[in-house]
Amino acid sequence: MITRPLTANFGRILEAEPGDTLDQIQTSDIRDLLLAETGGAILFRGFHPTEETFKAFTEKHGTDFVVHHHLMSRDYVAGDRTFATVNKGDYAIEFHNEMASNPVSPDLFWMLASRPARRRGRTGLADGVAAARDLMAITRTYFAEKPVQFEYNRLPKSHWGALVPGRTERADVEAWLSSVGTQRGVTEYSFDADDNLSLKFSFRTIRESRLSGLTAFCCGLLEAPEAYKFVDGSVPAADCVTEVRQVIYQNAVWLDWQAGDVVLVDNTRVMHSREAFDDPDRRILVRYSALRSQA
């Protein structure tokens, strides 16, 4: 296998040589590449996995798979809600990390280009470490010191799984919210007489990556600026949002997908986007998980 940089300061490409397979890759190899200061994302190229092989690859190295909370925007593969396409819609999507406004936001984001679009449809990756570094000091302090907050009100039991993965009983939901949820920023939660769940979730948009410990700007501000409010009720200043957009695009790399490409992203460090496309046959598959401690 050949390893080379994706860009000078961000990401790695792991390219297959004749006879190489994804089975040869160890979790320790992925950890070393992904968590390095110049890591953040890995492009596996030339392995040409089937969709089943891709799923097995993610399960060898990932654990605690998560269902995306935008249930209506996904087609699930063979009924598995942790394995989905992102083919619905052909519009552009701004830079964000997956499930940014949700305490279940995963550590890892996996993608397989089963059939890339014939034209356009690229995926953009932007390193949040570089974004945080390139913001003006006053803007960096502004975002680092002001947590944003999201509120969820009266979610019925049927929707608990969108916020609390794999839990269907109230006692299990409460246990997760009071442990993992609290660590990730759940500040309040309650159930009403009908077992509807309400909670508040806050985080700083500049914070340490859960995987590498590096300080990064990583959130969905550009995708949904109207949804972002600070804990004090104020909204991000327009000039600061403009500066964020500039540094993200200045540090963005655009992937020209090849059939069979697999991309793995540190979802707590790296933001991604989608270029608009016009090809009904485009087929990109995704999964979301934590990283196994060892293989």
Phi, psi and omega per residue, in radians:
M1 nan 2.547 3.135
I2 -1.900 2.245 3.101
T3 -1.966 2.271 3.114
R4 -2.597 2.848 -3.106
P5 -1.212 2.556 2.967
L6 -1.313 -0.811 2.943
T7 -2.345 3.122 -3.082
A8 -1.065 -0.587 -3.019
N9 -2.186 0.107 -3.019
F10 -2.658 2.278 2.987
G11 1.406 2.782 3.130
R12 -2.334 2.637 3.004
I13 -1.959 2.228 3.051
L14 -1.969 1.870 -3.001
E15 -1.892 2.322 -3.108
A16 -1.276 2.474 2.915
E17 -1.776 2.911 -3.113
P18 -0.892 2.241 3.125
G19 1.600 -0.207 3.131
D20 -1.291 2.512 3.070
T21 -2.336 2.815 3.096
L22 -1.102 -0.454 -3.127
D23 -1.078 -0.415 -3.102
Q24 -1.326 -0.294 -3.056
I25 -1.404 2.331 3.140
Q26 -1.772 2.693 3.112
T27 -1.031 -0.629 3.120
S28 -1.090 -0.605 3.086
D29 -1.117 -0.795 3.135
I30 -1.102 -0.776 -3.131
R31 -1.045 -0.789 -3.112
D32 -1.085 -0.732 -3.115
L33 -1.275 -0.726 -3.007
L34 -1.323 -0.655 -3.013
L35 -1.582 -0.065 3.104
A36 -1.136 2.766 3.127
E37 -1.026 -0.606 3.100
T38 -1.682 0.338 3.123
G39 -1.620 -2.305 3.116
G40 1.776 -0.561 -3.128
A41 -2.696 2.569 3.079
I42 -2.265 2.257 2.999
L43 -1.806 2.013 3.071
F44 -1.656 2.019 -3.030
R45 -2.200 2.453 3.060
G46 1.585 0.035 3.133
F47 -1.538 -0.439 3.059
H48 0.887 0.984 3.130
P49 -1.284 2.651 2.908
T50 -1.310 2.983 3.092
E51 -1.096 -0.633 3.113
E52 -1.194 -0.681 3.108
T53 -1.151 -0.705 3.082
F54 -1.042 -0.788 3.138
K55 -1.065 -0.764 3.118
A56 -1.111 -0.650 3.117
F57 -1.096 -0.787 3.134
T58 -1.124 -0.612 -3.098
E59 -1.371 -0.384 3.031
K60 -1.200 -0.643 -3.015
H61 -1.924 -0.218 -3.123
G62 -2.017 2.838 3.106
T63 -2.627 2.913 3.111
D64 0.953 1.001 -3.113
F65 -1.193 2.526 -2.978
V66 -2.032 2.518 3.027
V67 -1.595 2.284 3.117
H68 -1.178 2.410 -3.059
H69 -1.321 -0.266 3.043
H70 -1.480 1.278 -2.979
L71 -1.087 -0.562 -3.055
M72 -1.392 -0.174 -3.099
S73 -1.759 0.219 -3.094
R74 -2.221 2.528 2.895
D75 -1.858 2.208 -3.073
Y76 -1.579 2.519 -3.089
V77 -1.577 2.083 3.107
A78 0.941 0.591 3.078
G79 1.347 0.048 -3.135
D80 -1.535 1.932 -3.057
R81 -1.297 -0.130 3.040
T82 -1.629 0.056 -3.097
F83 -2.352 1.942 -2.923
A84 -2.490 2.821 2.968
T85 -1.616 2.821 2.988
V86 -2.169 0.846 -3.053
N87 -1.614 -0.275 -3.098
K88 -1.234 2.190 -3.098
G89 1.533 2.572 3.115
D90 -2.187 0.311 -3.050
Y91 -1.541 2.845 3.089
A92 -1.283 2.543 3.082
I93 -2.180 2.300 -3.102
E94 -1.246 2.916 -3.134
F95 -1.118 2.373 -3.134
H96 -2.881 2.901 2.881
N97 -1.869 2.728 -3.005
E98 -1.150 2.290 3.058
M99 0.978 0.721 -3.044
A100 -1.000 -0.601 -3.052
S101 -1.598 0.280 -2.970
N102 -2.229 2.321 -3.130
P103 -1.119 -0.271 3.126
V104 -1.499 0.020 -3.123
S105 -0.783 2.135 -2.952
P106 -1.397 2.837 3.067
D107 -1.259 -0.675 -3.007
L108 -2.103 2.520 3.062
F109 -2.203 2.056 -3.104
W110 -1.853 2.441 3.088
M111 -2.367 2.487 3.026
L112 -2.206 2.202 3.055
A113 -1.563 1.509 3.118
S114 -1.195 -0.802 3.036
R115 -2.472 1.762 3.102
P116 -1.145 2.745 3.033
A117 -1.099 2.575 3.137
R118 -1.162 -0.548 3.127
R119 -2.551 2.372 -3.090
R120 1.089 -2.747 -3.100
G121 1.357 0.325 3.132
R122 -1.169 2.780 3.005
T123 -1.873 2.283 3.082
G124 -1.703 2.469 3.047
L125 -2.139 2.360 3.121
A126 -2.296 2.175 -3.105
D127 -1.336 2.037 3.136
G128 -1.168 -0.423 3.071
V129 -1.137 -0.793 3.106
A130 -1.160 -0.663 3.130
A131 -1.085 -0.812 3.130
A132 -1.081 -0.701 -3.130
R133 -1.143 -0.652 -2.997
D134 -1.542 -0.181 3.035
L135 -1.142 2.576 3.014
M136 -1.026 2.621 -3.071
A137 -0.972 -0.717 -3.104
I138 -1.175 -0.618 3.118
T139 -1.276 -0.706 3.111
R140 -1.050 -0.771 3.101
T141 -1.128 -0.703 3.136
Y142 -0.968 -0.862 -3.117
F143 -1.365 -0.557 -3.104
A144 -1.233 -0.484 -3.036
E145 -1.786 -0.117 -3.088
K146 -2.045 1.772 3.117
P147 -1.171 2.521 2.974
V148 -1.612 2.789 -3.096
Q149 -2.395 2.429 3.045
F150 -2.141 2.469 3.139
E151 -2.089 2.420 3.047
Y152 -2.122 2.221 -3.027
N153 -2.125 2.255 3.001
R154 0.925 0.941 3.054
L155 -1.408 2.177 3.123
P156 -1.219 2.885 -3.100
K157 -0.962 -0.591 -3.125
S158 -1.112 -0.318 -3.113
H159 -1.906 0.055 3.125
W160 -1.007 -0.669 -3.057
G161 -1.094 -0.350 3.101
A162 -1.235 -0.404 -3.140
L163 -1.924 -0.492 -3.074
V164 -2.243 1.793 -2.970
P165 -1.179 2.320 2.985
G166 1.212 0.203 -3.138
R167 -1.975 2.252 3.137
T168 -2.115 -0.243 3.127
E169 -1.776 2.480 -3.044
R170 -1.009 -0.720 -3.127
A171 -1.078 -0.671 3.133
D172 -1.229 -0.667 3.094
V173 -1.095 -0.799 3.135
E174 -1.091 -0.689 3.134
A175 -1.104 -0.719 3.131
W176 -1.191 -0.782 -3.118
L177 -1.090 -0.636 -3.089
S178 -1.427 -0.170 3.136
S179 -2.018 -1.503 -3.123
V180 -1.053 -0.778 -3.130
G181 -1.029 -0.751 3.125
T182 -1.127 -0.727 3.102
Q183 -1.050 -0.558 -3.070
R184 -1.597 -0.122 3.041
G185 2.186 0.113 3.045
V186 -1.235 2.080 -3.079
T187 -1.781 -0.474 3.113
E188 -2.583 2.564 2.962
Y189 -2.706 2.678 -3.134
S190 -2.763 2.775 3.057
F191 -2.107 2.435 3.065
D192 -1.594 -3.033 -3.067
A193 -1.107 -0.395 3.133
D194 -1.721 0.238 3.135
D195 1.144 0.439 2.990
N196 -1.375 2.360 -3.041
L197 -1.710 2.306 2.990
S198 -2.157 2.498 3.098
L199 -2.716 2.804 3.013
K200 -2.080 2.408 -3.069
F201 -2.326 2.210 -3.115
S202 -2.333 2.681 3.086
F203 -2.812 2.805 3.041
R204 -1.593 2.351 -3.106
T205 -1.236 -0.342 2.967
I206 -1.959 1.996 -3.059
R207 -2.770 3.080 3.137
E208 -1.379 2.414 2.991
S209 -1.068 2.391 3.114
R210 -1.140 -0.429 -3.093
L211 -1.580 -0.934 -3.013
S212 -1.658 -0.367 -3.055
G213 1.394 0.012 3.122
L214 -1.367 2.535 -3.123
T215 -1.374 2.225 -3.054
A216 -2.462 2.610 2.888
F217 -1.563 2.045 -3.045
C218 -2.644 1.921 -3.131
C219 -2.955 -3.039 -3.139
G220 -1.896 0.513 -3.063
L221 -0.986 -0.768 -3.089
L222 -1.237 -0.552 -3.122
E223 -1.262 -0.640 -3.073
A224 -2.505 1.150 -3.089
P225 -1.051 -0.522 -3.131
E226 -1.173 -0.327 -3.104
A227 -1.565 -0.184 -3.033
Y228 -1.614 2.064 3.050
K229 -2.323 2.496 3.081
F230 -1.366 2.846 -3.130
V231 -0.984 -0.559 -3.128
D232 -1.388 0.031 3.103
G233 1.640 -0.206 3.121
S234 -1.357 2.900 3.125
V235 -2.013 2.712 3.141
P236 -1.013 2.341 -3.135
A237 -1.089 2.462 -3.065
A238 -1.020 -0.699 -3.115
D239 -1.187 -0.547 3.097
C240 -1.239 -0.675 3.087
V241 -1.109 -0.714 3.101
T242 -1.077 -0.749 3.127
E243 -1.128 -0.708 3.080
V244 -1.017 -0.807 3.132
R245 -1.029 -0.733 -3.122
Q246 -1.108 -0.819 -3.081
V247 -1.242 -0.559 3.096
I248 -1.147 -0.819 -3.125
Y249 -1.218 -0.552 3.081
Q250 -1.140 -0.481 -3.110
N251 -1.826 0.166 -3.079
A252 -1.437 2.524 2.972
V253 -2.118 2.429 -3.066
W254 -1.920 2.178 -3.099
L255 -1.543 2.070 2.965
D256 -1.486 1.722 -3.028
W257 -1.031 2.430 2.886
Q258 -1.970 2.536 -3.134
A259 -0.968 2.265 -3.136
G260 1.631 -0.099 3.081
D261 -1.083 2.432 2.988
V262 -2.098 2.341 3.095
V263 -2.165 2.365 3.064
L264 -2.121 2.265 -3.054
V265 -2.186 2.426 2.927
D266 -1.300 1.809 -3.035
N267 -1.268 -0.155 3.085
T268 -1.714 0.048 3.125
R269 -2.232 -0.621 -2.934
V270 -1.967 2.365 3.028
M271 -1.785 2.666 -3.129
H272 -2.356 2.818 3.128
S273 -2.506 3.008 3.104
R274 -2.259 2.314 3.030
E275 -1.406 2.490 3.080
A276 -1.065 2.699 -3.122
F277 -2.648 2.901 3.126
D278 -2.375 1.380 -3.099
D279 -2.772 1.801 -3.098
P280 -1.159 -0.213 -3.121
D281 -1.597 -0.101 3.119
R282 -0.995 2.358 -3.127
R283 -2.483 1.841 3.072
I284 -2.027 2.275 -3.132
L285 -1.959 2.605 -3.043
V286 -2.399 2.702 2.982
R287 -2.531 2.795 -3.092
Y288 -2.369 2.322 -3.037
S289 -2.790 -3.134 2.890
A290 -1.706 2.962 3.132
L291 -1.679 2.262 3.075
R292 -1.088 2.586 -3.133
S293 -1.256 -0.506 3.095
Q294 -2.832 2.853 3.114
A295 -1.971 nan nan
